[in-house]
Amino acid sequence: AVCIETSDFEAAISSQTHLMEVTSKKTMTHLYALMNRAIANMKNNRLDAAKSDYETLSESVQNSHKISYGLAQIAYLQKDREAAINHYQDYLSTAPITITESEEYKQVQSRFDSLKQGAEIP
């Protein structure tokens, strides 16, 4: 996670992949490593790899606003309007009430509303 914060995405991907290789699937450590790798892949513009990681996560973790956010952002960047709408809607329905005033939540709400009203992704 430190590598992500310092924008060393290659190191983050490598270290998280290694951690996943040495931990059992379905353990929290493995799932956190997979989430961190998904984030690093997305920030490194490896959208297909990030999408694959998020989809794998969604098989083990149900109703996660964080996974929905990642998938929505990828769909948005790939200009997949319908997928973005669906994932943003999932995010809004699963996000805890404690984050409804956050910038992230407000951005998601704004994008969701705009896309639902027929706007195209720029």
LOKETOR-218604 format. One line per field, with one value per atom (N, C-alpha, C, O): residue number from 1; atom name; residue in one letter; x, y negated, z negated. Coordinates in steps of 0.1 Angstrom, whole numbers, always signed. Layout:
BEGIN
k <- NUM | ... $
a <- CA | ... $
r <- A | ... $
u <- X | ... $
v <- Y | ... $
w <- Z | ... $
This chain:
BEGIN
k <- 1 | 1 | 1 | 1 | 2 | 2 | 2 | 2 | 3 | 3 | 3 | 3 | 4 | 4 | 4 | 4 | 5 | 5 | 5 | 5 | 6 | 6 | 6 | 6 | 7 | 7 | 7 | 7 | 8 | 8 | 8 | 8 | 9 | 9 | 9 | 9 | 10 | 10 | 10 | 10 | 11 | 11 | 11 | 11 | 12 | 12 | 12 | 12 | 13 | 13 | 13 | 13 | 14 | 14 | 14 | 14 | 15 | 15 | 15 | 15 | 16 | 16 | 16 | 16 | 17 | 17 | 17 | 17 | 18 | 18 | 18 | 18 | 19 | 19 | 19 | 19 | 20 | 20 | 20 | 20 | 21 | 21 | 21 | 21 | 22 | 22 | 22 | 22 | 23 | 23 | 23 | 23 | 24 | 24 | 24 | 24 | 25 | 25 | 25 | 25 | 26 | 26 | 26 | 26 | 27 | 27 | 27 | 27 | 28 | 28 | 28 | 28 | 29 | 29 | 29 | 29 | 30 | 30 | 30 | 30 | 31 | 31 | 31 | 31 | 32 | 32 | 32 | 32 | 33 | 33 | 33 | 33 | 34 | 34 | 34 | 34 | 35 | 35 | 35 | 35 | 36 | 36 | 36 | 36 | 37 | 37 | 37 | 37 | 38 | 38 | 38 | 38 | 39 | 39 | 39 | 39 | 40 | 40 | 40 | 40 | 41 | 41 | 41 | 41 | 42 | 42 | 42 | 42 | 43 | 43 | 43 | 43 | 44 | 44 | 44 | 44 | 45 | 45 | 45 | 45 | 46 | 46 | 46 | 46 | 47 | 47 | 47 | 47 | 48 | 48 | 48 | 48 | 49 | 49 | 49 | 49 | 50 | 50 | 50 | 50 | 51 | 51 | 51 | 51 | 52 | 52 | 52 | 52 | 53 | 53 | 53 | 53 | 54 | 54 | 54 | 54 | 55 | 55 | 55 | 55 | 56 | 56 | 56 | 56 | 57 | 57 | 57 | 57 | 58 | 58 | 58 | 58 | 59 | 59 | 59 | 59 | 60 | 60 | 60 | 60 | 61 | 61 | 61 | 61 | 62 | 62 | 62 | 62 | 63 | 63 | 63 | 63 | 64 | 64 | 64 | 64 | 65 | 65 | 65 | 65 | 66 | 66 | 66 | 66 | 67 | 67 | 67 | 67 | 68 | 68 | 68 | 68 | 69 | 69 | 69 | 69 | 70 | 70 | 70 | 70 | 71 | 71 | 71 | 71 | 72 | 72 | 72 | 72 | 73 | 73 | 73 | 73 | 74 | 74 | 74 | 74 | 75 | 75 | 75 | 75 | 76 | 76 | 76 | 76 | 77 | 77 | 77 | 77 | 78 | 78 | 78 | 78 | 79 | 79 | 79 | 79 | 80 | 80 | 80 | 80 | 81 | 81 | 81 | 81 | 82 | 82 | 82 | 82 | 83 | 83 | 83 | 83 | 84 | 84 | 84 | 84 | 85 | 85 | 85 | 85 | 86 | 86 | 86 | 86 | 87 | 87 | 87 | 87 | 88 | 88 | 88 | 88 | 89 | 89 | 89 | 89 | 90 | 90 | 90 | 90 | 91 | 91 | 91 | 91 | 92 | 92 | 92 | 92 | 93 | 93 | 93 | 93 | 94 | 94 | 94 | 94 | 95 | 95 | 95 | 95 | 96 | 96 | 96 | 96 | 97 | 97 | 97 | 97 | 98 | 98 | 98 | 98 | 99 | 99 | 99 | 99 | 100 | 100 | 100 | 100 | 101 | 101 | 101 | 101 | 102 | 102 | 102 | 102 | 103 | 103 | 103 | 103 | 104 | 104 | 104 | 104 | 105 | 105 | 105 | 105 | 106 | 106 | 106 | 106 | 107 | 107 | 107 | 107 | 108 | 108 | 108 | 108 | 109 | 109 | 109 | 109 | 110 | 110 | 110 | 110 | 111 | 111 | 111 | 111 | 112 | 112 | 112 | 112 | 113 | 113 | 113 | 113 | 114 | 114 | 114 | 114 | 115 | 115 | 115 | 115 | 116 | 116 | 116 | 116 | 117 | 117 | 117 | 117 | 118 | 118 | 118 | 118 | 119 | 119 | 119 | 119 | 120 | 120 | 120 | 120 | 121 | 121 | 121 | 121 | 122 | 122 | 122 | 122 $
a <- N | CA | C | O | N | CA | C | O | N | CA | C | O | N | CA | C | O | N | CA | C | O | N | CA | C | O | N | CA | C | O | N | CA | C | O | N | CA | C | O | N | CA | C | O | N | CA | C | O | N | CA | C | O | N | CA | C | O | N | CA | C | O | N | CA | C | O | N | CA | C | O | N | CA | C | O | N | CA | C | O | N | CA | C | O | N | CA | C | O | N | CA | C | O | N | CA | C | O | N | CA | C | O | N | CA | C | O | N | CA | C | O | N | CA | C | O | N | CA | C | O | N | CA | C | O | N | CA | C | O | N | CA | C | O | N | CA | C | O | N | CA | C | O | N | CA | C | O | N | CA | C | O | N | CA | C | O | N | CA | C | O | N | CA | C | O | N | CA | C | O | N | CA | C | O | N | CA | C | O | N | CA | C | O | N | CA | C | O | N | CA | C | O | N | CA | C | O | N | CA | C | O | N | CA | C | O | N | CA | C | O | N | CA | C | O | N | CA | C | O | N | CA | C | O | N | CA | C | O | N | CA | C | O | N | CA | C | O | N | CA | C | O | N | CA | C | O | N | CA | C | O | N | CA | C | O | N | CA | C | O | N | CA | C | O | N | CA | C | O | N | CA | C | O | N | CA | C | O | N | CA | C | O | N | CA | C | O | N | CA | C | O | N | CA | C | O | N | CA | C | O | N | CA | C | O | N | CA | C | O | N | CA | C | O | N | CA | C | O | N | CA | C | O | N | CA | C | O | N | CA | C | O | N | CA | C | O | N | CA | C | O | N | CA | C | O | N | CA | C | O | N | CA | C | O | N | CA | C | O | N | CA | C | O | N | CA | C | O | N | CA | C | O | N | CA | C | O | N | CA | C | O | N | CA | C | O | N | CA | C | O | N | CA | C | O | N | CA | C | O | N | CA | C | O | N | CA | C | O | N | CA | C | O | N | CA | C | O | N | CA | C | O | N | CA | C | O | N | CA | C | O | N | CA | C | O | N | CA | C | O | N | CA | C | O | N | CA | C | O | N | CA | C | O | N | CA | C | O | N | CA | C | O | N | CA | C | O | N | CA | C | O | N | CA | C | O | N | CA | C | O | N | CA | C | O | N | CA | C | O | N | CA | C | O | N | CA | C | O | N | CA | C | O | N | CA | C | O | N | CA | C | O | N | CA | C | O | N | CA | C | O | N | CA | C | O | N | CA | C | O | N | CA | C | O | N | CA | C | O | N | CA | C | O | N | CA | C | O $
r <- A | A | A | A | V | V | V | V | C | C | C | C | I | I | I | I | E | E | E | E | T | T | T | T | S | S | S | S | D | D | D | D | F | F | F | F | E | E | E | E | A | A | A | A | A | A | A | A | I | I | I | I | S | S | S | S | S | S | S | S | Q | Q | Q | Q | T | T | T | T | H | H | H | H | L | L | L | L | M | M | M | M | E | E | E | E | V | V | V | V | T | T | T | T | S | S | S | S | K | K | K | K | K | K | K | K | T | T | T | T | M | M | M | M | T | T | T | T | H | H | H | H | L | L | L | L | Y | Y | Y | Y | A | A | A | A | L | L | L | L | M | M | M | M | N | N | N | N | R | R | R | R | A | A | A | A | I | I | I | I | A | A | A | A | N | N | N | N | M | M | M | M | K | K | K | K | N | N | N | N | N | N | N | N | R | R | R | R | L | L | L | L | D | D | D | D | A | A | A | A | A | A | A | A | K | K | K | K | S | S | S | S | D | D | D | D | Y | Y | Y | Y | E | E | E | E | T | T | T | T | L | L | L | L | S | S | S | S | E | E | E | E | S | S | S | S | V | V | V | V | Q | Q | Q | Q | N | N | N | N | S | S | S | S | H | H | H | H | K | K | K | K | I | I | I | I | S | S | S | S | Y | Y | Y | Y | G | G | G | G | L | L | L | L | A | A | A | A | Q | Q | Q | Q | I | I | I | I | A | A | A | A | Y | Y | Y | Y | L | L | L | L | Q | Q | Q | Q | K | K | K | K | D | D | D | D | R | R | R | R | E | E | E | E | A | A | A | A | A | A | A | A | I | I | I | I | N | N | N | N | H | H | H | H | Y | Y | Y | Y | Q | Q | Q | Q | D | D | D | D | Y | Y | Y | Y | L | L | L | L | S | S | S | S | T | T | T | T | A | A | A | A | P | P | P | P | I | I | I | I | T | T | T | T | I | I | I | I | T | T | T | T | E | E | E | E | S | S | S | S | E | E | E | E | E | E | E | E | Y | Y | Y | Y | K | K | K | K | Q | Q | Q | Q | V | V | V | V | Q | Q | Q | Q | S | S | S | S | R | R | R | R | F | F | F | F | D | D | D | D | S | S | S | S | L | L | L | L | K | K | K | K | Q | Q | Q | Q | G | G | G | G | A | A | A | A | E | E | E | E | I | I | I | I | P | P | P | P $
u <- +8 | +0 | +9 | +5 | +20 | +29 | +34 | +35 | +36 | +40 | +29 | +32 | +16 | +5 | +5 | +4 | +7 | +7 | +19 | +18 | +30 | +41 | +41 | +51 | +31 | +29 | +39 | +42 | +45 | +53 | +45 | +45 | +37 | +26 | +32 | +27 | +44 | +50 | +54 | +52 | +60 | +64 | +52 | +52 | +42 | +29 | +23 | +20 | +23 | +17 | +26 | +20 | +39 | +48 | +47 | +46 | +47 | +46 | +33 | +32 | +22 | +9 | +7 | +1 | +12 | +12 | +19 | +15 | +31 | +39 | +32 | +31 | +26 | +18 | +7 | +4 | +0 | -11 | -6 | -13 | +6 | +12 | +15 | +15 | +18 | +22 | +11 | +14 | -1 | -12 | -23 | -24 | -31 | -43 | -54 | -56 | -60 | -71 | -82 | -83 | -90 | -101 | -97 | -106 | -84 | -80 | -80 | -79 | -81 | -82 | -69 | -70 | -58 | -45 | -45 | -41 | -50 | -50 | -60 | -57 | -71 | -81 | -76 | -79 | -70 | -64 | -53 | -53 | -45 | -35 | -41 | -36 | -52 | -59 | -65 | -64 | -71 | -76 | -65 | -67 | -54 | -43 | -38 | -34 | -37 | -32 | -42 | -38 | -55 | -65 | -63 | -64 | -62 | -60 | -47 | -47 | -36 | -24 | -25 | -20 | -31 | -33 | -42 | -39 | -52 | -61 | -53 | -54 | -45 | -38 | -27 | -22 | -22 | -12 | -18 | -11 | -31 | -39 | -39 | -40 | -38 | -39 | -54 | -56 | -63 | -77 | -82 | -90 | -78 | -83 | -78 | -85 | -65 | -60 | -67 | -71 | -70 | -77 | -91 | -96 | -98 | -111 | -112 | -121 | -102 | -101 | -100 | -106 | -91 | -89 | -102 | -106 | -108 | -121 | -132 | -139 | -132 | -143 | -140 | -149 | -127 | -123 | -127 | -132 | -124 | -128 | -143 | -148 | -151 | -166 | -171 | -182 | -164 | -168 | -167 | -174 | -158 | -156 | -162 | -165 | -163 | -168 | -181 | -181 | -192 | -205 | -208 | -204 | -215 | -219 | -209 | -210 | -198 | -187 | -187 | -186 | -189 | -189 | -175 | -174 | -165 | -151 | -149 | -143 | -154 | -153 | -162 | -158 | -174 | -183 | -177 | -178 | -170 | -163 | -153 | -152 | -144 | -134 | -139 | -134 | -149 | -155 | -162 | -162 | -168 | -175 | -165 | -167 | -154 | -143 | -137 | -135 | -135 | -130 | -140 | -136 | -152 | -163 | -163 | -164 | -162 | -162 | -150 | -152 | -139 | -127 | -127 | -121 | -134 | -135 | -147 | -151 | -154 | -166 | -177 | -184 | -179 | -189 | -200 | -201 | -209 | -219 | -228 | -231 | -234 | -243 | -236 | -242 | -224 | -217 | -214 | -215 | -210 | -207 | -220 | -219 | -231 | -244 | -247 | -250 | -245 | -248 | -239 | -243 | -226 | -216 | -218 | -216 | -220 | -223 | -235 | -236 | -245 | -258 | -255 | -260 | -247 | -243 | -235 | -238 | -226 | -219 | -228 | -227 | -237 | -246 | -255 | -259 | -258 | -267 | -260 | -266 | -246 | -239 | -229 | -224 | -228 | -219 | -224 | -236 | -216 | -220 | -225 | -219 | -234 | -239 | -229 | -230 | -218 | -207 | -199 | -192 | -200 | -193 | -201 | -196 | -214 | -222 | -219 | -223 | -211 | -206 | -192 | -187 | -186 | -173 | -173 | -183 | -161 | -160 | -162 | -168 | -157 | -159 | -174 | -178 | -181 | -196 | -203 | -211 | -199 | -206 | -202 | -211 | -190 | -186 | -194 | -199 | -195 | -203 | -217 | -223 | -223 | -237 | -239 | -249 | -230 | -231 | -229 | -237 | -220 | -218 | -230 | -235 | -235 | -246 | -258 | -265 | -261 | -273 | -271 | -281 | -259 | -257 | -259 | -265 | -253 | -254 | -268 | -273 | -275 | -289 | -298 | -308 | -294 | -302 | -298 | -303 | -289 | -286 | -273 | -269 | -265 | -253 | -243 | -243 | -235 | -224 | -212 | -210 | -203 | -191 | -181 | -179 | -175 | -166 | -153 | -145 $
v <- +12 | +0 | -13 | -23 | -12 | -23 | -27 | -38 | -16 | -18 | -26 | -34 | -23 | -30 | -44 | -53 | -47 | -61 | -69 | -81 | -62 | -70 | -69 | -73 | -63 | -62 | -52 | -53 | -43 | -33 | -21 | -10 | -22 | -12 | +2 | +12 | +2 | +14 | +22 | +34 | +15 | +22 | +27 | +38 | +19 | +23 | +35 | +45 | +36 | +47 | +60 | +70 | +58 | +69 | +74 | +86 | +65 | +70 | +76 | +86 | +70 | +76 | +89 | +98 | +91 | +104 | +114 | +126 | +111 | +120 | +124 | +135 | +114 | +117 | +126 | +135 | +124 | +133 | +148 | +157 | +149 | +162 | +170 | +182 | +163 | +169 | +170 | +174 | +165 | +166 | +174 | +175 | +180 | +188 | +179 | +168 | +183 | +176 | +175 | +184 | +165 | +162 | +157 | +154 | +157 | +151 | +135 | +130 | +128 | +114 | +108 | +98 | +114 | +109 | +110 | +101 | +122 | +124 | +114 | +108 | +112 | +103 | +88 | +81 | +84 | +71 | +69 | +58 | +79 | +78 | +77 | +69 | +84 | +84 | +70 | +64 | +64 | +51 | +40 | +32 | +41 | +32 | +34 | +24 | +46 | +48 | +42 | +36 | +44 | +38 | +23 | +17 | +16 | +2 | -2 | -12 | +5 | +2 | +3 | -5 | +14 | +16 | +5 | +0 | +1 | -10 | -23 | -30 | -26 | -39 | -38 | -49 | -26 | -25 | -23 | -19 | -26 | -25 | -11 | -10 | -1 | +13 | +17 | +25 | +12 | +13 | +27 | +31 | +34 | +48 | +57 | +65 | +55 | +62 | +58 | +66 | +45 | +40 | +46 | +50 | +46 | +51 | +65 | +70 | +73 | +87 | +89 | +98 | +81 | +82 | +79 | +86 | +68 | +64 | +74 | +77 | +80 | +91 | +103 | +109 | +106 | +118 | +114 | +123 | +102 | +98 | +99 | +103 | +95 | +95 | +109 | +110 | +119 | +133 | +137 | +146 | +131 | +134 | +124 | +128 | +112 | +101 | +95 | +89 | +97 | +93 | +78 | +75 | +71 | +57 | +48 | +42 | +47 | +38 | +26 | +26 | +14 | +2 | -1 | -7 | +4 | +2 | +9 | +4 | +21 | +29 | +23 | +21 | +19 | +12 | -1 | -4 | -8 | -21 | -18 | -24 | -8 | -4 | +0 | -5 | +8 | +13 | +1 | +1 | -8 | -19 | -29 | -33 | -31 | -40 | -34 | -41 | -21 | -14 | -16 | -19 | -13 | -14 | -28 | -30 | -38 | -52 | -55 | -61 | -50 | -53 | -46 | -51 | -34 | -27 | -31 | -26 | -42 | -47 | -37 | -38 | -28 | -18 | -24 | -21 | -32 | -39 | -30 | -33 | -19 | -11 | -4 | -3 | +1 | +7 | -3 | -1 | -15 | -26 | -29 | -30 | -30 | -33 | -22 | -25 | -9 | +2 | +2 | +4 | +0 | +1 | -12 | -10 | -23 | -35 | -33 | -37 | -27 | -24 | -14 | -16 | -4 | +6 | -2 | +1 | -10 | -18 | -26 | -25 | -33 | -42 | -34 | -39 | -22 | -13 | -6 | -1 | -5 | +3 | -6 | -2 | -19 | -28 | -30 | -33 | -30 | -33 | -47 | -56 | -50 | -63 | -73 | -85 | -68 | -76 | -83 | -92 | -79 | -85 | -93 | -98 | -95 | -102 | -117 | -123 | -122 | -136 | -137 | -148 | -126 | -125 | -130 | -129 | -135 | -139 | -128 | -129 | -116 | -104 | -101 | -99 | -101 | -98 | -109 | -105 | -121 | -132 | -131 | -133 | -127 | -125 | -114 | -115 | -103 | -91 | -95 | -92 | -102 | -106 | -115 | -114 | -125 | -134 | -126 | -129 | -118 | -110 | -101 | -100 | -94 | -85 | -93 | -89 | -105 | -113 | -117 | -117 | -122 | -127 | -116 | -118 | -104 | -93 | -88 | -84 | -87 | -83 | -92 | -88 | -105 | -115 | -115 | -123 | -105 | -104 | -110 | -109 | -116 | -122 | -111 | -100 | -115 | -106 | -108 | -119 | -98 | -100 | -108 | -104 | -118 | -126 | -119 | -125 $
w <- +0 | +0 | +0 | +5 | -6 | -6 | +8 | +12 | +16 | +30 | +38 | +47 | +35 | +42 | +38 | +46 | +25 | +20 | +26 | +28 | +29 | +35 | +50 | +57 | +56 | +71 | +77 | +89 | +69 | +75 | +78 | +71 | +88 | +91 | +95 | +92 | +102 | +106 | +94 | +93 | +84 | +72 | +64 | +58 | +64 | +57 | +64 | +56 | +77 | +84 | +81 | +78 | +81 | +79 | +65 | +62 | +55 | +41 | +37 | +30 | +43 | +39 | +46 | +41 | +58 | +65 | +57 | +55 | +52 | +44 | +32 | +28 | +25 | +13 | +15 | +7 | +27 | +30 | +33 | +30 | +38 | +41 | +28 | +29 | +18 | +5 | -5 | -17 | -2 | -11 | -5 | +7 | -14 | -9 | -4 | -10 | +7 | +12 | +2 | -7 | +2 | -7 | -20 | -29 | -23 | -36 | -34 | -23 | -45 | -44 | -38 | -31 | -42 | -36 | -21 | -14 | -16 | -1 | +5 | +15 | -1 | +5 | +4 | +14 | -7 | -7 | +3 | +10 | +5 | +16 | +30 | +38 | +32 | +45 | +47 | +58 | +36 | +37 | +40 | +49 | +33 | +35 | +49 | +56 | +54 | +68 | +78 | +88 | +76 | +84 | +85 | +96 | +74 | +73 | +80 | +88 | +78 | +85 | +100 | +108 | +104 | +119 | +125 | +135 | +118 | +123 | +124 | +134 | +113 | +113 | +124 | +128 | +127 | +138 | +152 | +161 | +153 | +165 | +171 | +184 | +163 | +168 | +164 | +155 | +172 | +168 | +169 | +161 | +179 | +180 | +168 | +163 | +164 | +153 | +140 | +131 | +138 | +127 | +126 | +116 | +138 | +139 | +135 | +127 | +139 | +136 | +121 | +115 | +115 | +100 | +93 | +83 | +97 | +90 | +92 | +82 | +104 | +106 | +97 | +92 | +96 | +87 | +73 | +66 | +68 | +55 | +53 | +42 | +63 | +61 | +59 | +55 | +63 | +61 | +47 | +42 | +39 | +25 | +16 | +4 | +20 | +11 | +17 | +28 | +10 | +15 | +10 | -1 | +18 | +14 | +9 | -1 | +17 | +13 | +21 | +33 | +15 | +22 | +28 | +39 | +22 | +27 | +40 | +50 | +41 | +54 | +64 | +76 | +61 | +70 | +75 | +87 | +66 | +71 | +81 | +91 | +78 | +88 | +101 | +112 | +101 | +114 | +121 | +133 | +113 | +120 | +126 | +137 | +119 | +125 | +137 | +147 | +137 | +149 | +161 | +172 | +158 | +169 | +174 | +186 | +165 | +169 | +178 | +189 | +174 | +182 | +195 | +205 | +196 | +208 | +216 | +227 | +211 | +218 | +220 | +230 | +210 | +210 | +201 | +189 | +207 | +200 | +191 | +179 | +197 | +190 | +178 | +167 | +180 | +168 | +158 | +146 | +162 | +152 | +144 | +132 | +150 | +143 | +133 | +122 | +138 | +129 | +117 | +105 | +119 | +108 | +99 | +87 | +104 | +96 | +87 | +76 | +93 | +85 | +74 | +63 | +77 | +67 | +55 | +44 | +59 | +49 | +40 | +28 | +47 | +39 | +29 | +19 | +33 | +25 | +14 | +5 | +15 | +5 | -3 | -13 | +1 | -7 | -21 | -22 | -31 | -45 | -46 | -39 | -54 | -56 | -61 | -58 | -67 | -72 | -61 | -64 | -49 | -38 | -28 | -18 | -31 | -22 | -20 | -11 | -29 | -27 | -21 | -19 | -18 | -12 | +2 | +9 | +7 | +21 | +30 | +41 | +27 | +35 | +37 | +49 | +26 | +27 | +36 | +44 | +34 | +41 | +56 | +65 | +59 | +73 | +80 | +91 | +72 | +77 | +80 | +90 | +70 | +71 | +83 | +91 | +85 | +97 | +110 | +119 | +111 | +123 | +126 | +137 | +115 | +117 | +122 | +132 | +116 | +120 | +134 | +142 | +138 | +151 | +162 | +172 | +159 | +168 | +169 | +180 | +158 | +158 | +167 | +172 | +167 | +175 | +189 | +197 | +193 | +207 | +212 | +224 | +203 | +207 | +211 | +207 | +221 | +226 | +217 | +211 | +217 | +210 | +218 | +230 | +213 | +221 | +225 | +232 $
